[in-house]
Amino acid sequence: MRHRFHAICPYFAMFPESFAEQWIGELTRKGDVVLDPFSGRGTTAFQAVLMGRKPVACDVNDVAYCITKAKVQAPSLTSVLRRLTVLESGYKKGEWLRRARSMPEFFHVAYHNDTLRQTLYLRDALDWRKNRTDCMLAAIALGALHGETNKSPSYLSNQMPRTISTKPAYSVKFWRDRNLLPPERDAFALLRTQARYRYESPPPEGEATVIHGDMRHLSWEKDTLPGPIRLAVTSPPYLDVTNFEEDQWLRLWFLGGPPNPTRHRVSRDDRYETQVSYWSFIADMWRMLGAVMAKKGHVVIRLGGRGQEIDSMQKKLASTCSFSGRRVELVSHSYSELKKRQTDSFQPGTKGCLVELDCHFQFIS
């Protein structure tokens, strides 16, 4: 059975755990160090823990860091439920009225008034950066913060996609045009139910190193890593496909960010729209890999983008590996068409990313 931690929080542009499992199984042995410098929802790191490897995960985005850390440094279910009981006993509904009233219009159409007050309280109370139990609760809350309420009672919000946060003005117009009202959800009860569901798969025994920061700085952390990195399995942001910061704005708000979409506040790598700037970014990735990868280490990259031919993308990815400063060999490559795209669920007919490229490289020096 698929481990239920994998789907704690759906994430846009994520690859399936089977992709990480395949390459980790083929190219590493138990105890080897596996890196994902763009950890996203932590698929590579968590799969590596399940397979007895020592993962290193890195991401600059708060949402990615929170979800990854929750999965690979999971507390016990008893701790999670006990903490939730303490939080619920400390909640005073009347104390959150003024705060709820001060929120922008979006929040009053997105959430039932009682649900909004509970959500505001949890947002302030969870110390997700320092406490692993609070981090798990925050990750579960992120997965429940918005979604397809018409299909499932597991979401707190009015009708929204579950992978990205739609923009406030668009959302309010969408709901009002269709007379959609926010559901009345008890956030504490929903989190309790979701925690029990996720923990039907026992947490793995191993742990990962999770770094909250820019992948370019990983070489600075080299001496603190658990050993030479045998394999990197990763998927950098695609060319001109999504802006992670803007598209995850509601989850970023729950983790302490502003109550509106932003750009370039979290990272300058959010979305590259030109070929020149994008491949310069990929060159930076290779510089980092050249500094941290073990001798004869392997690198597996899944890549996509808009407005470029697949052959051109493969050649550019192969040519940028020279920026590692070491000899690198392209072992194999393949591509696949995206038949069931996430964008089709809320913007049918959009062109977006149609093809993904998989490349396997090996350092030979």
ZIZINOR-V336321 format. One record per residue. PHI is phi in radians with two decimals (NA if undefined). BURIAL is I if it has 9 or more other ideal C-beta (glycine too) atoms within 8 Angstrom, else O. D_CENTER is the distance of its C-alpha to the mean C-alpha in whole Angstrom. Layout:
PHI_BURIAL_D_CENTER, PHI_BURIAL_D_CENTER
This chain:
NA_O_22, -1.03_O_18, -1.14_I_17, -1.32_I_16, -1.21_I_13, -0.95_I_11, -1.85_O_11, -0.94_I_10, -2.52_I_8, -1.13_O_8, -2.42_I_5, -1.21_I_8, 1.09_I_9, -1.71_I_8, -1.72_O_11, -1.27_O_12, -1.10_I_13, -1.10_O_17, -1.15_I_16, -1.15_I_15, -1.05_I_18, -1.03_O_20, -1.32_I_20, -1.11_I_20, -1.15_O_23, -1.36_O_25, -2.00_I_24, -2.40_I_24, -2.11_O_26, -0.97_O_25, 1.64_O_25, -1.21_I_23, -1.61_I_21, -2.11_I_18, -1.96_I_15, -2.29_I_12, -1.33_I_12, -2.23_I_9, -1.22_I_7, 0.96_I_3, -1.46_I_3, 1.47_I_6, -1.09_I_9, -1.10_I_11, -1.09_I_12, -1.20_I_12, -1.10_I_14, -1.12_I_16, -1.07_I_17, -1.05_O_18, -1.70_I_20, 1.40_O_22, -1.63_I_20, -1.94_I_19, -1.44_I_16, -2.18_I_15, -2.06_I_11, -2.45_I_11, -2.82_I_9, -1.53_I_10, -1.44_I_8, -1.01_I_9, -1.10_I_6, -1.09_I_4, -1.08_I_7, -1.10_I_8, -1.13_I_6, -1.08_I_7, -1.09_I_11, -1.05_I_11, -1.23_I_11, -1.68_I_13, -2.27_I_16, -1.27_I_16, -1.38_O_19, -1.32_O_22, -1.09_O_22, -1.02_O_25, -1.10_I_24, -1.12_I_21, -1.21_I_24, -1.14_O_26, -1.10_I_24, -1.13_I_24, -1.12_O_27, -1.09_O_28, -1.09_I_26, -1.13_O_27, -1.20_O_31, -1.58_O_30, -1.44_I_29, -2.06_O_32, -0.92_O_32, -1.13_O_34, -1.29_O_33, -1.90_I_30, -1.13_I_32, -1.10_O_32, -1.10_I_29, -1.11_I_28, -1.12_O_31, -1.41_O_29, -1.33_I_26, -1.04_O_26, -0.90_O_27, -0.86_I_24, -1.17_I_23, -1.40_I_26, -1.71_I_26, -1.35_I_22, -2.25_I_23, -1.05_I_27, -0.95_O_28, -1.17_I_28, -1.14_I_25, -1.11_I_24, -1.11_I_26, -1.10_I_24, -1.15_I_21, -1.08_I_22, -1.10_I_24, -1.10_I_21, -1.01_I_19, -1.33_O_22, -1.44_O_22, -1.36_I_19, -1.62_O_19, -1.22_I_15, -1.29_O_16, -1.92_O_19, -2.02_I_19, -1.22_I_17, -1.20_I_19, -1.14_I_17, -1.11_I_14, -1.12_I_14, -1.10_I_16, -1.13_I_13, -1.12_I_10, -1.13_I_13, -1.11_I_14, -1.05_I_10, -1.21_I_11, -1.77_I_14, -1.12_I_14, -2.64_I_15, 3.06_I_16, -1.46_I_19, -1.07_I_21, -1.24_O_24, -1.92_O_23, -2.59_O_22, -1.49_O_23, -1.58_O_19, -2.10_I_18, -1.49_I_19, -1.68_I_20, -1.10_I_22, -1.01_I_21, -2.61_I_18, -1.13_I_15, -1.65_O_13, -1.69_O_10, -2.34_I_11, -1.67_I_13, -1.23_I_17, -1.18_O_19, -0.99_I_21, -1.10_O_25, -1.07_O_24, -1.10_I_22, -1.08_I_26, -1.10_O_28, -1.03_I_26, -1.19_I_27, -1.26_I_30, -1.06_O_31, -1.85_O_31, 0.98_O_32, -1.58_I_28, -1.86_O_28, -1.22_I_26, -1.31_I_26, -1.51_O_27, -2.09_I_25, -1.55_I_25, -1.06_I_22, -1.15_I_23, -1.14_O_25, -1.13_I_21, -1.14_I_19, -1.11_I_22, -1.11_I_22, -1.16_I_18, -1.09_I_19, -1.08_I_22, -1.14_O_20, -1.13_I_17, -1.45_I_20, -1.15_O_22, -1.67_I_20, -1.09_O_21, -1.09_O_19, -1.20_I_19, -1.37_O_22, -1.32_I_20, -2.37_O_18, -2.14_I_16, -1.54_I_16, -2.03_I_13, -1.95_I_13, -1.69_O_12, 3.09_O_14, -1.33_O_15, -1.06_I_15, -1.09_O_18, -1.65_O_19, -1.07_I_19, -1.09_O_22, -1.19_O_23, -1.65_I_22, -0.97_I_23, -1.26_O_26, -1.72_O_24, -1.30_I_22, -1.29_O_23, 2.69_O_25, -1.06_O_25, -1.47_I_22, -1.45_I_23, -2.57_I_20, -2.02_I_17, -2.10_I_15, -2.68_I_12, -2.48_I_11, -1.12_I_12, -0.90_I_11, -1.36_I_14, -1.20_I_17, 0.95_I_18, -1.96_I_15, -2.55_I_13, -1.85_O_13, -1.01_I_9, -1.15_I_11, -1.21_I_13, -1.35_I_12, -1.98_I_9, -1.09_I_13, -1.23_I_14, -1.19_I_11, -1.10_I_11, -1.06_I_15, -1.06_I_15, -1.54_I_13, 2.02_O_17, -1.45_I_16, -1.24_O_19, -1.47_O_20, -2.80_O_19, -1.13_I_17, -2.36_I_17, -2.30_O_17, 1.08_O_17, -1.50_O_17, -1.57_I_14, -2.72_I_14, -1.44_O_17, -1.72_O_15, -0.97_I_13, -2.71_I_15, -1.64_I_18, -1.85_O_21, -2.06_O_24, -1.07_O_24, -1.09_O_26, -1.19_I_23, -1.16_I_20, -1.29_I_22, -1.16_O_23, -1.10_I_19, -1.11_I_19, -1.07_I_22, -1.06_I_21, -1.06_I_18, -1.18_I_22, -1.02_I_23, -1.13_I_21, -1.08_I_21, -1.07_I_25, -1.48_I_25, -1.98_I_23, -1.34_I_23, -1.26_I_26, -1.04_O_29, 1.15_O_29, -1.21_I_25, -1.90_I_23, -2.29_I_20, -2.06_I_18, -2.18_I_17, -1.86_I_15, -2.39_I_16, -2.69_I_17, 2.99_I_18, -1.79_I_21, 1.34_O_25, -2.49_I_25, -1.26_O_27, -1.14_I_25, -1.13_O_28, -1.13_O_28, -1.09_I_24, -1.15_I_25, -1.17_O_28, -1.20_I_26, -1.12_I_23, -1.17_I_26, -1.29_O_28, -1.25_I_25, -1.13_I_25, -1.11_O_29, -1.26_I_27, -1.22_I_26, 1.37_O_30, -2.32_O_30, -1.38_O_31, -2.27_I_29, -2.00_O_29, -1.40_I_28, -1.42_O_28, -2.79_O_27, -2.67_I_25, -2.70_O_24, -2.43_I_23, -2.53_O_22, -1.44_O_22, -1.48_I_20, -1.59_O_22, -2.13_O_19, -1.43_I_17, -1.15_O_15, -1.13_O_16, -1.15_I_20, -1.27_O_19, -2.29_O_19, -2.41_O_21, -0.98_O_23, 1.59_O_25, -1.21_O_23, -1.36_O_23, 0.86_O_19, -1.62_I_18, -1.83_O_21, -2.38_I_21, -2.08_I_18, -1.96_I_20, -1.98_I_20, -2.24_I_22, -1.98_I_23, -1.98_I_24, -2.40_I_26, -1.25_I_28, -1.97_O_31, -2.57_O_32
